[in-house]
């Protein structure tokens, strides 16, 4: 189901839409561009949340990793 809406755009933007839309209608072109944008924004939010989670996990594990590496260095070079 689609809802009708009205958007005011500059002539320059409309010319760009018309040039890039090809055989698509303005509405179809604008909808596809906005759908891609919304998908990219949602993906970016998920990725940002994932990076935050990984950074937090890395911060929590860093002391343990340093301890393991220090222990390995002692075992390999007991002097």
N, C-alpha and C positions, 0 to 999 in steps of 0.2 A: 504494500500500500504506500502511496506517495502523497505527501501534502504539498500544496502549492504555497510558494512564498515569493516575496518580492525583494530583490537586492538591487541596490543602486551601485553601479560601477562606472569608473571613468571610461571615456572613449578609448583611451590608450589601452586599458586592460581588455576591453571588449575586442579591440582589433587583435590583440595578442591571442585571445581565446579563439576568435574566428580563424586566425592563421594556424593555430595548433590543433584545433578540433578536427580538421579534415572533414570527413563525412558525418561526424557526430553532431548532434544538435548542441547548442550552447549548454542546455540543461544537462544533457548526458555527460558532456565534457566536464563541466563544473562538478557534477556529482562524483565522477570518477576521480578527479583531482582531490576533492575533499575527502573521499573515502580513503585514498592512499595516504593523505596527510594524517587523518585520524588513526589509521593503522600504524603509521610510523611513530606517532606520538605515544600511542599505547605501548608499542614495542620498546620505545626509549624509556618509558617509565618502568617497565618490567626489568629492563637491563640495568637501570640505575639502582633499582631495589636489589637486584642480584649482586651488583658490584659492592653495594653497601654491606650486604650479608657476607660476601667473601672477604672484604676488608676487615670486618669485625671478627670473623673467624681467624683470619691471619694474625690480627693483633692479639687474640686470645692464645693462639698456638705459638707465637714467636718466642716466648720465654722457654717453653718446652723444647722447641727446635734448637735454640741456642744451647741448651743444656745437653742435648743429644750430640750436637756437633762438638761441643767442648769435650765430652766424654770420648768421642771417637778420636779426637786429636790426641788425648792423653794415652789412649790404648795404642795408637799407631806410633807415638813418639813418647815413650815412658820417661825420657830424661827431661 
